[in-house]
Structures are given as C-alpha cells and as structure tokens.
Amino acid sequence: MRALSLSPMAVLPELQRQGIGSALVQRGMEASRQQGHRVIVAVGHANF
C-alpha cells in the first residue's frame, strides 16, 4: 500500500487563521492522491 506523510505542517503565528494551513493540507492531499497514495497522514497541531 502506498502511503505518504505530510509533515511537519505549520504556519507562522502571524499568518495563522487565514486558511493557509487548511489550503496546504488540501493541496497536499490532492497531489498525493494524484500520485497514487491511498494513505495520507498529516502531522500538526491536534486541534487543527
């Protein structure tokens, strides 16, 4: 099974709460799926 880890995921504090982290995760997941990865793990803040 092909798998990929998106980590570490982080956004500078002064740039947080602007959707940047969500956009990074979404784009990373899209690219990973296109490359055939079926398991994707994102590592970052637990509340995110």
N, C-alpha and C positions, 0 to 999 in steps of 0.2 A: 504494500500500500504506500503510495506517495504521500508524504506529509511535509509541512513547512512551518517554521516558527517565525512570526513577525515580532521581533523583539530586539532590543528594548523599545517600547513605544513611549514617547514622552514629548511634551510640548513645553516650551519655556513658560514660566508662570505669567509673565506679562502678556503672553499670546493665548492663554487658555480661555475657555468659554466663548470661543469664536467658531467652533465647529471644525477646527483644524485636525484635532485628534480623530474625530469621527470620520472625516474625509480620508485621512491617511489609512485608517483601518479598512474602510470600504474599498478604496483603490487597491490596497494590498491584497484584499480577499479576491477582488475581481481578477487581478493579474495572476494570482495563484491558481484560481480555478481554470483560467485560460491555459495555463501551463500544465494542467492535469493533476494538480494536487487535490486530494479528496479530504485531507485532514489539515486544518489550519489552526494554529494556536497563536493567540496574541497575548503578549505579556505586558502588563502595565498596572496602573492603579486599580485596586479591587472595585472601587465604586464606579469606575468608568465602564 
